Structures are given as C-alpha cells and as structure tokens.
Amino acid sequence: QAELRAEGLAVHRKVVEGPIAESILGFAEGQNIDLIVMSTHGRSGIGRWIYGSVAQKVLQGAKCPILLIRASE
C-alpha cells in the first residue's frame, strides 16, 4: 500500500465480514471502485472444486476491471 501511494496512486483497504466473494462484490459496487486487485492461489481441478474459487466468483460478478495476481509459494 505504501509503495503504491508513493507512486501517486490512491489506495484504500477495508476489512468487511461475510461471504468472501459476495462481500468483495458488494463493497466494490457500493463504493464505486475502479479496479479490484486480488491474489489467487491458482487452484484447478479437485482443489478448486473442494475449496471453491473466490477469484472466479468475483470475476463473474464484478462490474469493474479485476487484476488477479498469482500468489507465489
């Protein structure tokens, strides 16, 4: 956050409670967010089926652009 602000970007963070994907989407829409940036584990197959995919749900429901960054190990 500090590094992005140093580059002149407006960066905000907020903690909300509730179902993850739905909370992200509701907050983004309610605050007129320009861009959602989030990391993803990049699971596929059975891991994705068991754990679900927050990133996929956000991608399907977002009304603004999304930047997904694969988490490093």
C-alpha positions as CSV (number, residue, x, y, z in Angstrom):
1,Q,0.0,0.0,0.0
2,A,2.8,2.4,0.9
3,E,4.7,1.6,-2.3
4,L,1.6,2.3,-4.4
5,R,0.9,5.5,-2.7
6,A,4.5,6.6,-3.2
7,E,3.8,6.1,-6.9
8,G,0.9,8.6,-6.7
9,L,-1.9,6.0,-6.7
10,A,-5.0,6.3,-4.4
11,V,-5.0,3.1,-2.4
12,H,-7.6,2.1,0.2
13,R,-8.0,-1.1,2.2
14,K,-11.1,-2.2,4.1
15,V,-12.0,-5.3,6.1
16,V,-15.5,-6.5,5.7
17,E,-17.3,-9.5,7.1
18,G,-19.4,-12.0,5.4
19,P,-19.2,-14.5,2.5
20,I,-15.9,-13.5,0.8
21,A,-16.8,-13.1,-2.9
22,E,-20.2,-11.5,-2.2
23,S,-18.6,-9.1,0.3
24,I,-15.9,-8.0,-2.2
25,L,-18.5,-7.5,-4.9
26,G,-20.9,-5.7,-2.6
27,F,-18.2,-3.3,-1.3
28,A,-16.8,-2.6,-4.8
29,E,-20.3,-1.8,-6.1
30,G,-21.3,0.3,-3.1
31,Q,-18.1,2.3,-3.2
32,N,-17.9,2.8,-7.0
33,I,-14.5,1.0,-7.0
34,D,-12.5,1.5,-10.3
35,L,-10.4,-1.7,-10.0
36,I,-10.3,-4.8,-7.8
37,V,-6.8,-6.2,-7.3
38,M,-6.6,-9.6,-5.6
39,S,-4.2,-12.6,-5.4
40,T,-5.2,-16.1,-6.3
41,H,-3.8,-19.5,-5.4
42,G,-4.5,-20.6,-9.0
43,R,-6.0,-23.9,-7.9
44,S,-7.6,-26.1,-10.5
45,G,-9.3,-29.4,-10.7
46,I,-10.3,-31.1,-7.4
47,G,-8.7,-28.4,-5.2
48,R,-10.8,-25.8,-6.8
49,W,-13.9,-28.0,-6.5
50,I,-13.3,-28.6,-2.8
51,Y,-12.3,-25.0,-1.8
52,G,-14.3,-23.1,-4.4
53,S,-12.8,-20.2,-6.2
54,V,-13.3,-16.7,-4.7
55,A,-11.4,-15.2,-7.7
56,Q,-13.8,-17.0,-10.2
57,K,-16.9,-15.7,-8.4
58,V,-15.5,-12.2,-8.3
59,L,-14.6,-12.4,-12.0
60,Q,-18.1,-13.5,-12.9
61,G,-19.9,-10.9,-10.8
62,A,-17.7,-7.7,-10.9
63,K,-18.8,-4.7,-12.8
64,C,-15.3,-3.2,-12.8
65,P,-12.0,-4.5,-14.1
66,I,-10.1,-7.1,-12.0
67,L,-6.4,-7.6,-11.7
68,L,-5.5,-11.1,-10.5
69,I,-2.0,-11.9,-9.3
70,R,-1.0,-15.4,-8.7
71,A,0.4,-15.9,-5.2
72,S,3.9,-17.1,-5.0
73,E,4.9,-20.1,-3.0
